[in-house]
Amino acid sequence: QLQLVESGGGLVQPGGSLRLSCAASGFTLDYYAINWFRQAPGKEREGVSCISSSGGNTNYARSVKGRFTISRDNAKNTVYLQMNSLKPEDTAVYYCAASRYLVCGAYIGMEYWGKGTLVTVSS
């Protein structure tokens, strides 16, 4: 019953925007850092962004820096990934994962994973 659930994926045109949500079920997200990962077709899963438990520290992959924004609302037990200026190369399944300590872009330390939400950027 301790799960993360992603939502907000879909089809969007290049240059468009989407906001992904990562909601915790069965536990409070207050004490967990969150990573967003993505896996494009035929590619290895890669780290996209991360945020500390308090929201005070954030980090982004170079490929998305300046376009994506990670945030959290602990009162809603939810973390968000605002994706702007989307490009076809952003097409991927996006996953969120929770860890006790802030590590970015690595599988190690991730205690909970969502099942992913598909983002397709195409005209």
C-alpha positions in Angstrom: 0.0 0.0 0.0 3.1 2.2 0.1 3.1 3.6 -3.4 3.9 6.5 -5.7 1.5 7.2 -8.5 2.4 9.4 -11.5 -0.1 11.3 -13.6 -0.3 14.1 -16.1 1.4 12.5 -19.1 -0.1 12.6 -22.6 0.5 13.9 -26.1 1.7 17.4 -26.5 3.1 19.4 -29.5 6.7 20.6 -29.6 7.0 23.8 -27.6 4.0 22.9 -25.4 3.8 22.2 -21.7 2.7 19.5 -19.3 2.7 19.2 -15.6 3.4 15.8 -14.1 2.3 14.8 -10.6 3.7 12.2 -8.2 1.4 11.5 -5.4 2.2 9.3 -2.4 -0.2 6.7 -1.1 0.1 5.1 2.3 2.9 7.2 3.6 3.8 10.9 4.1 6.2 12.4 1.6 7.5 15.0 4.0 10.7 13.2 4.9 11.6 11.9 1.4 13.6 13.4 -1.4 12.1 12.8 -4.8 13.7 12.0 -8.2 12.1 12.1 -11.6 13.6 9.7 -14.1 12.6 9.0 -17.7 13.2 6.3 -20.2 12.8 7.0 -23.9 12.3 4.2 -26.4 15.5 2.3 -26.9 17.3 4.3 -24.3 18.6 3.8 -20.8 16.7 5.3 -17.9 18.1 8.7 -16.9 17.7 11.1 -14.1 15.7 14.3 -14.9 15.3 16.2 -11.7 15.4 15.9 -8.0 14.2 17.8 -4.9 15.0 17.6 -1.2 12.4 16.7 1.4 11.9 20.3 2.3 12.0 21.6 -1.3 15.0 23.7 -0.5 17.4 22.0 -2.9 16.7 21.1 -6.5 18.7 19.7 -9.4 18.2 19.2 -13.1 19.8 17.3 -15.9 21.5 19.5 -18.3 19.1 18.5 -21.0 16.1 19.9 -19.2 17.6 22.8 -17.2 15.7 26.0 -17.8 12.7 24.2 -19.2 11.6 21.9 -16.4 10.8 22.9 -12.8 10.4 20.5 -9.9 8.3 21.5 -6.9 6.5 19.9 -4.1 3.4 20.5 -1.9 3.9 18.4 1.2 0.4 19.3 2.4 -0.9 17.5 -0.6 1.6 14.7 -0.4 2.6 15.5 -4.0 5.6 16.4 -6.1 5.3 18.1 -9.5 7.4 18.4 -12.6 6.4 21.3 -14.7 7.7 20.7 -18.3 7.8 23.7 -20.6 9.2 24.1 -24.1 8.9 20.4 -24.7 11.0 18.8 -27.4 10.5 15.5 -29.3 13.5 14.2 -27.4 11.6 14.6 -24.2 9.4 11.8 -25.2 9.7 9.1 -22.6 8.0 7.3 -19.8 8.5 9.4 -16.7 8.9 7.8 -13.3 9.1 9.3 -9.8 11.0 7.7 -7.0 11.4 8.5 -3.3 14.5 8.2 -1.1 15.4 9.1 2.5 18.4 11.1 1.4 18.9 13.4 -1.5 20.6 11.6 -4.3 20.1 12.6 -7.9 19.9 10.5 -11.0 20.9 7.2 -9.4 18.8 4.1 -8.7 20.6 3.5 -5.4 18.7 4.7 -2.3 15.3 4.8 -4.0 12.8 3.1 -1.7 9.6 3.6 -3.7 8.9 3.9 -7.4 5.9 4.8 -9.4 4.8 2.8 -12.4 5.4 5.7 -14.8 3.4 8.1 -17.0 4.0 8.4 -20.8 4.9 11.8 -22.3 4.8 12.0 -26.1 6.0 15.2 -27.8 5.1 15.2 -31.4 3.4 17.3 -34.0 
